[in-house]
Amino acid sequence: MVDYQSHYRVYPHGITIDPPRVGVKSFRELYHEEGRKLFRDRHDRPVHDGRHEVMKDHTDRQEFETWILSQGITETYRAVDGLHDKNEDPTPGSKKPDKMLYKIGECGSGPGDFRYPRGICTTMDCDILVADSMNHRVQHLNQCGVYIKQIGSLGNGDTQFNEPCDVLELPNGDVAVADKKNRRVQVLAENFEFKYLVNVPGEPFSLACDREMNVAVATTQKNVHFFNAYEGELFHSFHIGSKGRGGGPLQIGMGQDSEIIVSDPEDGYVYIYSSEGKRLGRFSPQSHTAGLAVQAGGVCVTPLGQILLVDTLNHVVNLYTESGDFLQQVLMPTDDAGNIHSLALGLEGHMVATEFSVGGEHCVKIFRYRQCPCHEGKTPGSKRRTPVASPNI
C-alpha cells in the first residue's frame, strides 16, 4: 500500500520513504552556473526584477548566452564593416593600383551585354568566353573586354543552346559548352563550328578538363560524369556528398594531378575527389576573421595548385591551400567585387569573373590578379560599357 500524500510506503517489515528525486539540469542551467563562475562581475542582477523569466534569459546582457551572442554579433558587425571600409593611405604617392581593370556590359541582350552570365573561361590567346545563360549564347571578348562575336541562339540544334551554364576551352583548342536545359555538352572547334555533342544524364552545370582531355561534367543532381574529348562518350560517373541528399548546382575545378575540386553551396564544403570518384578530403572554408561565415561559390585552381573560392555571402574571393588553410583575401567589396558567380585566371595575369543578381548588375569584370605586362604601372580602371570591335578585327 502506498500513501501518495505523504510519500510513505508501508511494507510488512516497516515504513520507508523515497529519496527526493533530482532532475537533470538543462544546458541553459549549466550555462548559467558556469557563467556566474566565469563572469562574476556580470551577474549582479537586481533582486526585484518583475520581468518574465523568458525575457530575462533573452534580453538581459548579464546572462551568459546573451553575452556570447552579443559578442558574436559585435564581431560580425566589425568584420562586415571592415570589408566595406576602404582605408586610404595618407602617404603621398603610395596609393596601390586599383584591382578592377574593366567592367563589361549591363543587363540586356545587345552585343557585350548579359542576362545571368554564369560560366567563364580564358583561352590560350588570353581571350574571354562567357556563357550568357538567359540570352542562350556564348560571347567572345578579348583580354580587355572588347566584344568580338557571339556564338549560338535559343534552340536544340547544332550550335544552339538552352541556358548554357558553363564554357571551357580544352587543351587542343576546342570549346566545350554545358547546354543545361538540353541536357548535353556541345564541343565546338576552334572557329566555333559544331563538332560533336555528348548527352548527359542530368542538367550539366559546370565543366573542368585535365591534360589528358578527360572532361568532368557536374550536374544539378550532384553527379560528376566523365567523357574523353577524343572519343566523345561517357565512361565514368560518381555522386558528390552523401547519398540520398537532394540535388543542387555544383562548381568544379581541376587540379594539377587531375583531382576534382568541388564547391558545394548546399552543405558549405569544398570536396576533393580523384578522377576515379574516391574522396580524398574535404574542408569547410574559413574567412579571415571568426565573425564571418563563408558561403562557397565558384572555384578555380591556380597554377601553383592553390584554390580560389568565391564567398557569395560576403562578396569576397579567398585563397586557400590544397588542404583548406586560409591564405588571404584576394578580392573584397572595396575592390568593386559584387555578387560573383564564376571566375577564371588568364595567362597574362588577369582574373575574370561573372556577376549577376536579381534587380542588380549583370556583367563581367576583369581584375588584376598579378602584375601583367599590359597594365604595368597603370592605375586607372574602366567602368564603362565595353566597346564593340569592328567587323575587320
C-alpha angles and dihedrals in degrees: 000000000000126000102209093187096063097023089233120143118209113210129176089251098048146299122301135179129215116246113245113267118235116207123227111261118243123235090254092056091048090050090051093051094047091043092057089053095047099037104034095158091054097059106063093115115174114262095230106058114152097191123112117265092243090056091048091054095050106033106031108096090204091070115100101235093041089053090051091049092049090050091051093048090049091051092048091049092051092047094049091044089052091053091058098037110097106202110208117211107231092205109109115244094010099103113129119229116267112261094216111076104172140006112203128201138337136235107304146085101256126107109295093013126108144206111201099338107199120162123043136177141170125231132222087259088057091249122140128237119195128192100222095197107189093037086055095227146096117240123210118212133171123241092275094049099259110153114244108167146321128239126209140359138220114302145076100260130098112307089006123118142196109204101333106206104184142016129197137181112225123220091258093055098260119130124230120201124195102224098197107187093037088053096227145098116235119206116206130191123244090272089051094251116145114268109167142315136229119211113223127204095235138011111306113224109164137023137204134170137196130211092269091063093252106149120206117207119195115200133200088252089068094252127131118210127190131209131168113239091218094055102029097215132113112249106166142020140172140177125253120227127350118348116248095034120125125262129263140157117285130199116211139186134184123241127214092262094048093262116149117237108204124191111200112191092186098066097019097237132126110219128200117206134176119236088257091060099257113142108236096182147308138217138194106234115239129206128230089263135033091239095073131070119210124228106199116229135151118008133203133176118224124220087258092058095253121136125242110201129186116226101207093184097060099024095241137123117223131195120222137179121245089266093051101259113151114244109171148318110266099182133014137169092274087063089058092258111155134172096333117193106176136003141190138184124236126215091241093059102266126132113212123196139178120225133189140150136171106276091359140086123324105191150115121249129198117208134187107250099167134354109295128193093229093061102026110152094358120123108178121095128204117231097173127108115281119264118238118241118239117253090251093065 
